[in-house]
């Protein structure tokens, strides 16, 4: 009997999409939240962080109410013959939702550690806010952003509850590695469960090692440039 590798491909596909989306969305919103202060900032920050403390099934249920066939987004897409629910796209949306707070909070903390005098000096030289963000803020906050990206990847790769709610467990279509492990254990298939545990362990460790190595290299180059 051949071993079905489709859960690995689905997990990697979903995780990469979620990580890329959260990378740009997370650092953009984190940067915006560090720049603007207002009476609603605390509430907005709480809303952005809420998926981190909610049970994944609650986040999945909220997403199901939104993109399901009876939800507002689901009905709108249905007019064009598009169905997201119980597809890998739904699994990607679930991963984006539950992993976003890790990217946002960690990136925001990294941005808040930047000396504001450096940013103000760039502004006095006439540098646009967009260039300040990409050329000054992001490089200075990169170790934190790299850590946020690694956490986001790991959280997306291990997502189970919300994915189960909106994507289900359809072999070859939506069954990710965590789902494959769960149902292998349910079917008393310890061998398959152990194989998938080993695979997800290797993938997670490789990504974390790569991100840590990249972050360390950038830090060393920046310190070397500062001493020269």
Buried (B, 14 or more C-beta within 10 A) or exposed (E): EEEEEBBBBBBBBBBBBBBBBBBEBBBEBBBEBBEEEEEEEEEBBEEBBBBBEBEBBBBBBBBBBBBBEEBEBBEEBBEEEEBBBBBBBBBBBBBBBBBBBBBBBBBBBBBEEBEEEEBEEBEEEEBEEEEBBEEBBBEBBBBBBBBBBBBBBBBBBBBBBBBBBBBBBBEEBBBBBBBBBBBBBEEEBEEBBEBBBEBBEEBBEEBBEEBBEBBEEBEEEEEEEEEE
